[in-house]
C-alpha cells in the first residue's frame, strides 16, 4: 500500500460513494440469485441426472462453478473456488 493523498471534488467523492453502494447492492443481489438457483438445481438433481449438463456448464463458465454434493447444488464464484 502506498501512502499519499489526493484531491477530488465533493461531487466526484459523492459519485464514488454512490458507486460503492451500488456495487454492494449488485453483489448482494447476485449472491441471493445464486442461492435461489442452488435450491432449484438441488430440486432438479433429485428428479433427473443433470450431471452431464453441470459438467458442460462448468467447462464453459468463466465466472462460476456448480458443485453437486449429496444431491445438493452449490454455486461457487471462481474467486471462491
QUIURJO-V92397 format. One record per pair of residues at least 24 apart in sequence whose ideal C-beta (glycine too) atoms are under 8 Angstrom apart, sorted by the first residue. I is the first residue (numbers start at 0). GAP is how many residues later the second one is. Records with the same first field share a line. If there is no record, write none. Layout:
I = GAP  GAP
This chain:
33 = 30  41  43
36 = 36  38
37 = 34  35  36  37
40 = 25  27  32  34
41 = 29  30  31
44 = 26  27  28
45 = 25
